[in-house]
């Protein structure tokens, strides 16, 4: 499977249709529910996922798909070297709260690495995509290449979760003498890094692979990187573990300089 522009365009179409379903649900109103892990879910999550699964079955028949709602319901196909990770509505808490910081996400994983991805913010129409070589922001039908920010270690900017900010994050940002912090929900944190709006995004605690795959693909293609809390590159497809398809935290960086500042602080270089 080659993640070329035709392939990306097909993924983008899937995200657009899923986004339309989400906005339709928001317009007519909905009730939030709780899943078995106590996280919120809505009709919009399920409707968007159904659309994406239908598209992927046509785009890449036979390729396994790990999708959030299906996985939570106990449906997890066996994965091999190539599979999709889908988060049909990342930022459900933001969606429920009436904010626009929610996204549709499709990531393609090949041998543990995100090689293509699409992130759409339906409420604003902003879309980002990447293959293994370039990342783009789409505007008015045109693709604008993204190149990450060149870090100044003495005046770094961080992006942090609106819903999952914790003392560990605050402690790290203080230790690195971060000058400013942008709070935002969903996978938009990755796109801010890819666009050059910030230098790093720390996330402590458990997070699922479908939450990061598409944004990670975009960040890597824009020149950034993402690693675990011990400074090792994160991998995808961790099915054969006690907590499958989960990360135990990570730090994302817009540049090698930003990553080096973190590694130096942690005495990992």
Buried (B, 14 or more C-beta within 10 A) or exposed (E): EEBEEEBBEBBBEBBBBBBBBBBEBBEEEBEBEEBEEEEEBBBBBBBBBBBBBEBBEEBBEEBBBBBBBBBBEEEBBEBEEBBBBBBBBBBBBBBBBEBBBBBBBBBBBBEEBBBBBBBBBBBEEBBBBBBBEBBBBBEEEEBEEBBBBEBBBEEBBBBBBBEEBEEBBBEBBEEBEBEEBBEBBBBBBBBBBBBBBBBBBBBBEEBBBBBBBBBBBBBBBBBBBBBBBEBEEBEBBBBEEEEBBEBBBBBBBBBBBBBBBBBEEBEBE
